[in-house]
């Protein structure tokens, strides 16, 4: 068997099972098996040929993973990790899988005037999930005082495992908390959050791989999808210092609602940033 045949047969299986981006999933799964980068699977062997001995070992490792993907489990859970900001982040059903859009959120935080000018800045990552935001900020700004907050004990456990993997567990204060409750007034320079923002109705319409495997509490925000964003923005008005900054990720169709919410609450210099697909995705606002 050659590599092209293996890719073609696996892609056919995944397409038949309704897997999105079946070829990409195929290449990433085989790259995991071959311990190489996805494009290297085509050049890793002699003339791209898999010997009978290699084929037996590949199939032995591949089959249980392929069956999990055919059953709708997300690739990142099957492989056990996702890449975020160049870091390998452990992923499992305790928390939402990090998305590429969230890297844009981190980029905006790192480049803001508070993070570049103030030493040390105090940062609250609310709804930390896997910890990808807090860990990246800790790696990039080791002088910052970072609090990672989540209501889920399971998510906090996973986030701490990731922080330990990247050597920043002691740089971060871990808090099981409902948003910013119990935070002292004017105690934080930056609040950053990628909270659940999907309405309960829309959650029911998500693909099975998301709805049946990723935690509902990390996705379903309530009837409108704006409930947690509104609550956090209100709390942040008192928790942020004067001139402190709020950074939010939201759904592609929520830009106008988020802007209106922040404007009503009295934030100023409100900016709505777009993702690489051109959708409104990130809000930045200054606490007066």
Buried (B, 14 or more C-beta within 10 A) or exposed (E): BEBEEBBEEBBEBBBEBEBEEBBBBBBBBBBBBBEBEBEEBBEBBEEBEBEEEEBEEBBEBBEEBBEBBBEBBBBBBBBEBBEBBEBEBBBBBBBBBBBEBBBBBBBBBBEBEBBEEBEEBBBBBBBBBBBBBBBBBBBBBEEBBBBBBBBBEBBBEBBBBBBBBBEBBEBBEBBEBEBBEEBEEEBBBBBBBBBBBBBBEBBEEBEEBBBBBBBBBBBBBBEBBBBBBBBBBBBBBEBBBEEBBBBBBBBBEBBEBBBEBBEEBEBEEBEBBEBEEEBBBBBBBBBE
